[in-house]
Amino acid sequence: MAGTQRVGIVFVSHSSKIADGLVELTRQMAPNVALIAAGGTDDNEIGTSFARVTAAVQAAESGGGVVVLCDLGSAILTTETALEFLDDSVRNRIRLVDAPLVEGGVAAGVAAETGGDLDGVVAAAQSAAGLTAQPATAQPATGQVPVPGPGSAAVATRTVTLINRDGLHARPAAEFAKLASTFDVQITVNGMEATSLLGIMSLGLSQGMAAEISASGQGADDAVRALAELLESGFGET
């Protein structure tokens, strides 16, 4: 959101290689987010480090808050201890999230990249485990968005055949979700909320498959046109 700082993300793992790898992966989809690895012990052995977690949280915090994801139980304990030693003003902006480390981290990264606030980024991470509470304007728990009935806002629809060799895998799905989030209309792709990275990836859309983009509300035509053109571009993978 304009005028605010992006939410930062910290990956806490018993392995420095895992934490570093998660940062590298998520950065492909969230290049402007503070993604900080806190993996391994102070001696680069397997384990966790109070000092590394503390430093990572401080490095990730720029005013928008921080989401922390951990791999195993003792990593959670180390993180909880580290958070206890932070000033209240900082600790109140930190969220330790129970979510799958890879899927949750990527979803959180995309949400932060698109300007989501702390609660929004937490919800995105939790969606990886099916924990998201549905807001009043969101799709039902099935993940499918209802078809507008009579009297609803105008709907624009367009079907595109995917041409990129790997379909809507992580990187292009993230590009699609980020573009969808820039429009103030409800958008779906094959019935799934278009701003949900994990939802889009769950569709399993590969090369040659059809993606039906639908939007409702003022500006629906522009949204559908832009998203269709993105799919038709092949994301540079053709």
TITOR-888260 format. One line per 2 residues: their letters; for each residue y, z, x of N, C-alpha, C. Coordinates in Angstrom, 1 decimal, padded with zeros to 4 digits. Example, Ala and Ser with C-alpha at 12.3 -4.5 7.8 and 13.67 -1.06 7.14 Angstrom:
<vofis>
as	-005.7:007.8:013.2:-004.5:007.8:012.3:-003.3:007.8:013.2  -002.2:007.1:012.8:-001.1:007.1:013.7:000.0:007.9:012.9
</vofis>
This chain:
<vofis>
ma	-001.2:000.0:000.9:000.0:000.0:000.0:001.2:000.0:000.9  002.2:-000.8:000.5:003.4:-000.9:001.4:004.1:000.4:001.5
gt	004.5:000.6:002.8:005.3:001.8:003.0:004.5:003.0:003.3  003.2:002.9:003.3:002.3:004.0:003.7:001.4:003.6:004.9
qr	000.9:004.6:005.5:000.0:004.4:006.6:-001.5:004.2:006.1  -002.2:003.3:006.8:-003.6:003.1:006.4:-004.4:004.4:006.7
vg	-005.5:004.6:005.9:-006.4:005.6:006.1:-007.3:005.3:007.3  -007.5:006.3:008.2:-008.3:006.1:009.4:-009.8:006.5:009.1
iv	-010.7:006.0:009.9:-012.1:006.2:009.7:-012.7:006.7:011.0  -013.5:007.8:010.9:-014.2:008.3:012.1:-015.7:008.2:011.9
fv	-016.5:007.7:012.9:-017.9:007.6:012.8:-018.5:008.7:013.8  -019.2:009.7:013.2:-019.8:010.7:014.0:-021.3:010.5:014.1
sh	-021.8:010.3:015.3:-023.2:010.0:015.4:-023.8:010.8:016.6  -025.1:011.0:016.6:-025.7:011.6:017.8:-025.8:010.7:019.0
ss	-025.6:009.4:018.7:-025.6:008.4:019.8:-024.3:007.7:019.9  -023.8:007.7:021.2:-022.5:007.0:021.4:-022.6:005.5:021.1
ki	-023.8:005.0:021.4:-024.0:003.5:021.1:-023.9:003.2:019.7  -024.5:004.1:018.8:-024.5:003.9:017.4:-023.0:003.9:016.9
ad	-022.3:005.0:017.3:-020.9:005.1:016.9:-020.0:004.0:017.3  -020.2:003.6:018.6:-019.4:002.4:019.1:-019.8:001.1:018.4
gl	-021.1:001.0:018.1:-021.5:-000.2:017.4:-021.0:-000.3:015.9  -020.9:000.8:015.3:-020.3:000.9:013.9:-018.8:000.5:013.9
ve	-018.1:001.0:014.9:-016.7:000.6:015.1:-016.6:-000.9:015.3  -017.4:-001.4:016.2:-017.4:-002.9:016.4:-017.7:-003.7:015.2
lt	-018.7:-003.3:014.4:-019.1:-004.0:013.2:-018.0:-003.9:012.2  -017.5:-002.7:011.9:-016.4:-002.5:010.9:-015.1:-003.2:011.2
rq	-014.8:-003.3:012.5:-013.6:-003.9:013.0:-013.6:-005.4:012.6  -014.8:-006.0:012.5:-014.8:-007.4:012.1:-014.2:-007.6:010.7
ma	-014.2:-006.6:009.8:-013.7:-006.7:008.5:-012.5:-005.9:008.3  -012.2:-005.0:009.2:-011.0:-004.1:009.0:-010.3:-004.0:010.4
pn	-009.7:-005.1:010.8:-009.1:-005.2:012.2:-007.8:-004.3:012.3  -007.2:-003.9:011.2:-005.9:-003.2:011.3:-006.1:-001.7:011.0
va	-007.3:-001.2:010.8:-007.6:000.2:010.5:-007.9:000.9:011.8  -007.5:002.2:011.9:-007.9:003.0:013.0:-009.3:003.4:012.8
li	-010.2:002.8:013.6:-011.7:003.1:013.6:-012.0:003.8:014.9  -012.5:005.0:014.8:-012.7:005.8:016.0:-014.2:006.3:016.0
aa	-014.8:006.1:017.2:-016.2:006.6:017.4:-016.2:008.0:018.0  -017.1:008.8:017.5:-017.3:010.1:018.0:-018.8:010.3:018.2
gg	-019.3:009.7:019.2:-020.8:009.7:019.3:-021.2:010.4:020.6  -022.3:011.1:020.6:-022.9:011.7:021.7:-022.2:013.0:022.1
td	-022.8:013.6:023.2:-022.2:014.8:023.7:-021.1:014.5:024.7  -020.5:015.6:025.3:-019.5:015.4:026.3:-020.1:014.7:027.6
dn	-021.4:014.9:027.8:-022.0:014.3:028.9:-022.7:012.9:028.6  -022.4:012.4:027.4:-022.9:011.1:026.9:-024.4:011.2:026.7
ei	-024.9:012.4:026.4:-026.3:012.5:026.0:-026.4:012.4:024.5  -027.6:012.5:024.0:-027.9:012.5:022.5:-027.4:013.8:022.0
gt	-026.6:013.8:021.0:-026.1:015.0:020.4:-024.7:014.8:019.9  -024.0:015.9:019.5:-022.6:015.7:019.1:-021.7:016.7:019.8
sf	-020.4:016.4:019.8:-019.5:017.1:020.6:-018.3:017.5:019.7  -018.0:018.8:019.7:-016.9:019.4:019.0:-015.6:018.7:019.5
ar	-015.5:018.6:020.8:-014.3:018.0:021.4:-014.1:016.6:021.0  -015.1:015.8:021.0:-015.0:014.4:020.7:-014.7:014.2:019.2
vt	-015.3:015.0:018.3:-015.0:014.9:016.9:-013.5:015.3:016.7  -013.1:016.3:017.3:-011.7:016.8:017.1:-010.7:015.7:017.6
aa	-011.0:015.1:018.8:-010.1:014.1:019.3:-010.1:012.8:018.5  -011.3:012.5:017.9:-011.4:011.3:017.1:-010.6:011.4:015.8
vq	-010.7:012.6:015.2:-010.0:012.8:013.9:-008.5:012.8:014.2  -008.0:013.4:015.2:-006.6:013.4:015.6:-006.1:011.9:015.9
aa	-007.0:011.1:016.5:-006.6:009.8:016.9:-006.5:008.9:015.7  -007.4:009.2:014.7:-007.5:008.3:013.5:-006.4:008.6:012.5
es	-005.8:009.8:012.5:-004.8:010.2:011.5:-003.4:009.8:011.9  -002.9:009.0:011.0:-001.5:008.5:011.2:-000.6:008.7:010.0
gg	-001.1:009.6:009.1:-000.3:009.9:008.0:-001.0:009.6:006.7  -001.9:008.7:006.7:-002.6:008.3:005.5:-003.9:009.0:005.2
gv	-004.3:009.9:006.1:-005.6:010.6:006.0:-006.7:010.0:006.8  -007.8:010.7:006.8:-009.0:010.2:007.6:-010.2:010.4:006.8
vv	-011.1:009.5:006.8:-012.5:009.6:006.2:-013.4:009.7:007.4  -014.3:010.7:007.3:-015.3:010.9:008.4:-016.7:010.8:007.8
lc	-017.5:010.0:008.5:-018.9:009.8:008.1:-019.8:010.2:009.2  -020.9:010.8:008.9:-021.8:011.4:009.9:-023.2:010.9:009.7
dl	-024.0:010.9:010.8:-025.4:010.4:010.7:-026.4:011.5:010.3  -026.5:012.6:010.9:-027.5:013.6:010.7:-026.8:015.0:010.5
gs	-027.7:015.9:010.0:-027.2:017.2:009.6:-026.3:018.0:010.6  -026.8:018.0:011.9:-026.0:018.7:012.9:-024.7:018.1:013.2
ai	-024.6:016.8:012.9:-023.3:016.1:013.1:-022.3:016.6:012.0  -022.9:016.8:010.8:-022.0:017.4:009.8:-021.5:018.8:010.1
lt	-022.4:019.6:010.7:-022.0:020.9:011.1:-021.0:020.9:012.2  -021.2:020.0:013.1:-020.2:019.9:014.2:-018.8:019.5:013.6
te	-018.8:018.5:012.7:-017.6:018.1:012.1:-016.9:019.2:011.3  -017.7:019.9:010.5:-017.1:020.9:009.7:-016.5:022.0:010.6
ta	-017.1:022.3:011.7:-016.6:023.3:012.6:-015.2:022.8:013.2  -015.2:021.5:013.6:-014.0:020.9:014.2:-012.9:020.9:013.2
le	-013.2:020.6:011.9:-012.1:020.6:010.9:-011.5:022.0:010.7  -012.3:023.0:010.8:-011.8:024.4:010.6:-010.7:024.8:011.6
fl	-010.7:024.1:012.8:-009.8:024.5:013.8:-008.5:023.6:013.7  -008.4:022.7:012.8:-007.2:021.9:012.6:-006.2:022.7:011.8
dd	-004.9:022.3:012.0:-003.9:022.9:011.1:-004.1:022.5:009.7  -003.7:023.4:008.8:-003.9:023.1:007.4:-003.3:021.8:006.9
sv	-002.2:021.5:007.5:-001.4:020.3:007.1:-002.2:019.0:007.4  -003.0:019.1:008.5:-003.9:018.0:008.9:-005.2:018.0:008.2
rn	-005.8:019.2:008.1:-007.1:019.3:007.5:-007.1:018.9:006.0  -006.0:019.1:005.3:-005.9:018.7:003.9:-006.0:017.2:003.7
ri	-005.8:016.4:004.8:-005.8:015.0:004.7:-007.1:014.4:005.3  -008.1:015.2:005.6:-009.4:014.8:006.1:-010.5:014.9:005.1
rl	-011.3:013.9:004.9:-012.4:013.9:004.0:-013.7:013.7:004.7  -014.6:014.6:004.7:-016.0:014.4:005.2:-016.8:013.9:004.0
vd	-017.3:012.7:004.1:-017.9:012.0:003.0:-019.4:011.8:003.2  -020.2:012.2:002.2:-021.6:012.1:002.2:-021.9:010.7:001.7
ap	-022.2:009.7:002.6:-022.4:008.3:002.3:-023.2:007.7:003.4  -023.9:006.6:003.1:-024.7:005.9:004.2:-023.7:005.5:005.3
lv	-024.1:005.7:006.5:-023.2:005.5:007.6:-022.7:004.1:007.8  -023.6:003.2:007.7:-023.3:001.7:007.9:-022.6:001.2:006.7
eg	-023.3:001.2:005.5:-022.7:000.6:004.3:-021.4:001.3:003.9  -021.5:002.7:003.9:-020.3:003.4:003.5:-019.2:003.2:004.5
gv	-019.4:003.1:005.8:-018.4:002.9:006.7:-017.7:001.5:006.6  -018.5:000.5:006.3:-018.0:-000.8:006.1:-017.1:-000.9:004.8
aa	-017.7:-000.3:003.8:-017.0:-000.3:002.5:-015.6:000.4:002.6  -015.7:001.5:003.3:-014.5:002.3:003.5:-013.5:001.5:004.4
gv	-014.0:000.9:005.4:-013.1:000.1:006.2:-012.3:-001.0:005.5  -013.1:-001.7:004.6:-012.4:-002.8:003.8:-011.4:-002.2:002.9
aa	-011.8:-001.1:002.2:-010.8:-000.4:001.3:-009.6:000.0:002.0  -009.7:000.6:003.2:-008.5:001.0:004.0:-007.7:-000.2:004.5
et	-008.4:-001.3:004.8:-007.7:-002.5:005.3:-006.8:-003.1:004.2  -007.3:-003.0:002.9:-006.5:-003.5:001.8:-005.5:-002.5:001.3
gg	-005.3:-001.4:002.0:-004.2:-000.5:001.6:-004.6:000.6:000.7  -005.9:000.8:000.5:-006.4:001.9:-000.4:-005.9:003.3:000.1
dl	-005.6:004.2:-000.9:-005.2:005.5:-000.5:-006.5:006.3:-000.1  -006.3:007.6:000.2:-007.4:008.4:000.7:-008.5:008.5:-000.3
dg	-008.2:008.8:-001.6:-009.2:008.9:-002.6:-009.9:007.5:-002.8  -009.2:006.4:-002.7:-009.8:005.1:-002.9:-010.8:004.8:-001.8
vv	-010.4:005.2:-000.6:-011.3:004.9:000.5:-012.6:005.8:000.4  -012.4:007.0:000.0:-013.5:007.9:-000.2:-014.4:007.3:-001.2
aa	-013.9:006.9:-002.3:-014.7:006.3:-003.4:-015.4:005.0:-003.0  -014.8:004.2:-002.1:-015.5:003.0:-001.6:-016.7:003.4:-000.7
aq	-016.5:004.4:000.1:-017.6:004.9:000.9:-018.7:005.4:000.1  -018.4:006.2:-000.9:-019.4:006.8:-001.8:-020.1:005.7:-002.7
sa	-019.5:004.6:-002.9:-020.1:003.6:-003.7:-021.3:003.0:-003.1  -021.4:003.2:-001.8:-022.6:002.7:-001.0:-023.9:003.5:-001.4
ag	-023.7:004.7:-002.0:-024.8:005.5:-002.4:-024.8:005.7:-003.9  -024.0:004.8:-004.6:-024.0:004.9:-006.1:-023.4:006.1:-006.6
lt	-022.4:006.7:-005.8:-021.8:008.0:-006.2:-020.5:007.8:-006.9  -020.0:006.6:-007.0:-018.6:006.4:-007.5:-018.5:006.7:-009.0
aq	-017.5:007.6:-009.3:-017.1:007.8:-010.7:-016.3:006.6:-011.2  -016.7:006.0:-012.3:-016.0:004.8:-012.8:-014.7:005.2:-013.4
pa	-013.5:004.6:-013.0:-012.3:004.8:-013.7:-012.3:004.1:-015.0  -011.3:004.4:-015.8:-011.3:003.9:-017.2:-011.2:002.4:-017.2
ta	-010.6:001.8:-016.2:-010.4:000.3:-016.2:-011.5:-000.4:-015.4  -012.5:000.3:-014.9:-013.5:-000.3:-014.0:-014.7:-000.8:-014.9
qp	-015.6:-001.5:-014.3:-016.8:-002.0:-015.0:-017.7:-000.8:-015.3  -018.6:-001.0:-016.3:-019.6:000.0:-016.6:-020.5:000.3:-015.4
at	-021.3:001.3:-015.6:-022.2:001.8:-014.5:-023.2:000.7:-014.0  -023.4:-000.3:-014.8:-024.3:-001.4:-014.4:-023.7:-002.3:-013.4
gq	-022.4:-002.2:-013.1:-021.7:-003.0:-012.2:-021.3:-004.3:-012.8  -021.6:-004.6:-014.0:-021.2:-005.8:-014.7:-019.9:-005.5:-015.5
vp	-018.9:-006.4:-015.4:-017.7:-006.3:-016.1:-017.8:-006.9:-017.5  -017.4:-006.2:-018.5:-017.5:-006.8:-019.8:-016.7:-008.1:-020.1
vp	-017.2:-009.0:-020.9:-016.5:-010.2:-021.2:-015.4:-009.9:-022.2  -014.2:-010.3:-022.0:-013.1:-010.0:-022.9:-013.3:-010.5:-024.3
gp	-013.0:-009.8:-025.3:-013.2:-010.2:-026.6:-012.0:-010.8:-027.2  -012.0:-011.2:-028.5:-010.8:-011.8:-029.2:-009.6:-010.9:-029.0
gs	-008.5:-011.6:-028.7:-007.2:-010.9:-028.6:-007.0:-010.4:-027.2  -008.0:-010.5:-026.3:-007.8:-010.1:-024.9:-006.9:-011.1:-024.1
aa	-006.4:-010.6:-023.0:-005.6:-011.5:-022.1:-006.3:-012.8:-021.8  -005.6:-013.8:-021.5:-006.2:-015.1:-021.2:-007.1:-015.0:-020.0
va	-008.2:-015.7:-020.0:-009.2:-015.7:-019.0:-009.3:-017.1:-018.3  -009.3:-017.0:-016.9:-009.5:-018.3:-016.1:-010.8:-018.2:-015.5
tr	-011.5:-019.3:-015.4:-012.9:-019.3:-014.8:-013.1:-020.6:-014.0  -013.8:-020.4:-012.9:-014.1:-021.6:-012.1:-015.4:-021.3:-011.3
tv	-016.2:-022.3:-011.3:-017.5:-022.2:-010.6:-017.5:-023.0:-009.3  -017.9:-022.3:-008.2:-017.9:-023.0:-006.9:-019.2:-022.9:-006.2
tl	-019.7:-023.9:-005.6:-021.0:-023.9:-004.9:-020.7:-023.5:-003.4  -021.4:-022.5:-003.0:-021.1:-022.0:-001.6:-021.6:-023.0:-000.6
in	-020.8:-023.3:000.4:-021.1:-024.3:001.4:-021.3:-023.7:002.8  -020.8:-022.4:003.0:-021.0:-021.8:004.4:-022.5:-021.5:004.6
rd	-023.0:-021.6:005.8:-024.4:-021.5:006.0:-025.0:-020.2:005.7  -024.3:-019.1:005.8:-024.9:-017.8:005.5:-024.4:-017.2:004.2
gl	-023.7:-018.0:003.4:-023.3:-017.4:002.1:-022.3:-016.3:002.2  -022.3:-015.4:001.2:-021.4:-014.3:001.1:-022.0:-013.1:001.8
ha	-022.2:-013.2:003.1:-022.7:-012.0:003.9:-021.4:-011.2:004.2  -021.6:-010.2:005.1:-020.6:-009.2:005.3:-019.2:-009.7:005.5
rp	-019.0:-010.5:006.5:-017.6:-010.9:006.9:-016.9:-011.8:005.8  -017.6:-012.8:005.3:-016.9:-013.6:004.2:-016.8:-012.8:002.9
aa	-017.7:-011.9:002.7:-017.6:-011.1:001.5:-016.4:-010.2:001.6  -016.2:-009.7:002.8:-015.0:-008.8:003.0:-013.7:-009.6:002.9
ef	-013.7:-010.8:003.4:-012.5:-011.6:003.2:-012.2:-011.9:001.7  -013.3:-012.2:001.0:-013.2:-012.4:-000.5:-012.6:-011.2:-001.2
ak	-013.2:-010.0:-000.9:-012.8:-008.8:-001.5:-011.4:-008.4:-001.2  -011.0:-008.7:000.0:-009.6:-008.4:000.4:-008.6:-009.3:-000.3
la	-008.9:-010.6:-000.4:-008.0:-011.5:-001.1:-008.0:-011.1:-002.6  -009.1:-010.7:-003.2:-009.1:-010.4:-004.6:-008.3:-009.1:-004.9
st	-008.2:-008.2:-003.9:-007.4:-007.0:-004.1:-005.9:-007.2:-004.1  -005.5:-008.4:-003.7:-004.1:-008.7:-003.6:-003.5:-009.1:-005.0
fd	-004.4:-009.4:-005.9:-004.0:-009.8:-007.3:-004.1:-008.6:-008.3  -003.1:-008.5:-009.1:-003.0:-007.4:-010.1:-003.7:-007.9:-011.4
vq	-004.9:-008.4:-011.3:-005.6:-008.8:-012.4:-007.1:-008.4:-012.2  -007.9:-008.3:-013.3:-009.3:-008.0:-013.2:-010.0:-009.3:-012.8
it	-010.8:-009.3:-011.7:-011.5:-010.5:-011.2:-012.9:-010.1:-011.0  -013.8:-011.1:-011.4:-015.2:-010.9:-011.2:-015.8:-012.1:-010.5
vn	-016.9:-012.0:-009.8:-017.7:-013.1:-009.3:-019.1:-012.9:-009.8  -019.6:-013.8:-010.6:-020.9:-013.7:-011.2:-021.1:-012.3:-011.9
gm	-020.0:-011.9:-012.5:-020.0:-010.7:-013.3:-019.8:-009.4:-012.5  -019.7:-009.5:-011.2:-019.5:-008.3:-010.4:-018.0:-008.2:-010.0
ea	-017.5:-006.9:-009.9:-016.1:-006.7:-009.6:-015.8:-007.3:-008.2  -014.8:-008.2:-008.2:-014.5:-009.0:-007.0:-014.0:-008.2:-005.8
ts	-013.4:-007.0:-006.1:-012.9:-006.2:-005.0:-013.9:-005.3:-004.4  -015.1:-005.3:-004.9:-016.2:-004.4:-004.4:-017.0:-005.2:-003.3
ll	-016.8:-004.8:-002.1:-017.5:-005.5:-001.0:-019.0:-005.4:-001.2  -019.5:-004.1:-001.4:-020.9:-003.9:-001.6:-021.5:-004.6:-002.8
gi	-020.6:-004.6:-003.9:-021.0:-005.3:-005.1:-021.2:-006.8:-004.9  -020.3:-007.4:-004.2:-020.4:-008.8:-003.9:-021.6:-009.1:-003.0
ms	-021.9:-008.3:-002.0:-023.0:-008.5:-001.1:-024.3:-008.3:-001.8  -024.3:-007.4:-002.8:-025.5:-007.2:-003.6:-026.0:-008.4:-004.4
lg	-025.0:-009.3:-004.7:-025.4:-010.5:-005.4:-026.3:-011.5:-004.7  -026.3:-011.3:-003.3:-027.2:-012.2:-002.5:-026.9:-013.7:-002.6
ls	-025.6:-014.0:-002.7:-025.2:-015.4:-002.8:-025.3:-016.1:-001.5  -026.2:-017.1:-001.4:-026.4:-017.9:-000.2:-025.9:-019.3:-000.3
qg	-026.0:-020.1:000.8:-025.6:-021.5:000.8:-026.2:-022.3:-000.4  -025.4:-023.0:-001.1:-026.0:-023.8:-002.2:-026.0:-023.1:-003.5
ma	-025.7:-021.8:-003.6:-025.7:-021.1:-004.8:-024.3:-021.2:-005.5  -024.3:-021.0:-006.8:-023.0:-021.0:-007.5:-022.4:-019.7:-007.7
ae	-021.1:-019.6:-007.4:-020.3:-018.4:-007.6:-019.3:-018.7:-008.8  -019.5:-018.0:-009.9:-018.5:-018.1:-011.0:-017.4:-017.0:-010.9
is	-016.2:-017.5:-010.7:-015.1:-016.6:-010.5:-014.3:-016.5:-011.8  -014.1:-015.3:-012.4:-013.4:-015.2:-013.6:-012.3:-014.1:-013.4
as	-011.2:-014.3:-014.1:-010.1:-013.4:-014.0:-009.4:-013.3:-015.3  -008.8:-012.2:-015.7:-008.1:-012.0:-016.9:-006.8:-011.3:-016.7
gq	-005.8:-011.7:-017.4:-004.5:-011.1:-017.2:-003.5:-012.1:-016.7  -002.2:-011.7:-016.7:-001.2:-012.6:-016.2:-001.4:-012.9:-014.7
ga	-001.4:-014.1:-014.3:-001.7:-014.5:-013.0:-003.2:-014.8:-012.7  -004.0:-014.9:-013.8:-005.4:-015.1:-013.6:-005.7:-016.5:-013.0
dd	-004.9:-017.5:-013.4:-005.1:-018.8:-012.9:-004.9:-018.9:-011.4  -003.8:-018.2:-010.9:-003.5:-018.2:-009.5:-004.6:-017.5:-008.7
av	-005.1:-016.4:-009.3:-006.2:-015.6:-008.6:-007.4:-016.4:-008.4  -007.9:-017.0:-009.5:-009.1:-017.8:-009.5:-008.9:-019.0:-008.5
ra	-007.8:-019.7:-008.6:-007.5:-020.8:-007.7:-007.6:-020.4:-006.2  -007.0:-019.3:-005.9:-007.0:-018.8:-004.5:-008.4:-018.5:-004.0
la	-009.1:-017.7:-004.8:-010.4:-017.3:-004.5:-011.4:-018.5:-004.4  -011.3:-019.4:-005.3:-012.1:-020.6:-005.3:-011.8:-021.4:-004.0
el	-010.6:-021.6:-003.6:-010.2:-022.3:-002.4:-010.8:-021.6:-001.2  -010.8:-020.3:-001.2:-011.4:-019.6:-000.1:-012.9:-019.9:000.0
le	-013.6:-019.8:-001.1:-015.0:-020.1:-001.0:-015.3:-021.6:-000.6  -014.4:-022.5:-001.1:-014.6:-023.9:-000.8:-014.3:-024.2:000.7
sg	-013.5:-023.3:001.4:-013.2:-023.5:002.8:-014.4:-023.3:003.7  -015.4:-022.6:003.2:-016.6:-022.3:004.0:-016.4:-021.2:005.0
fg	-015.2:-020.5:005.0:-014.9:-019.4:005.9:-015.1:-019.8:007.4  -014.9:-021.1:007.6:-015.1:-021.6:009.0:-016.5:-021.6:009.5
et	-017.5:-021.5:008.7:-018.9:-021.4:009.1:-019.6:-022.7:008.8  -019.0:-023.7:008.3:-019.7:-024.9:007.9:-020.0:-025.8:009.2
</vofis>
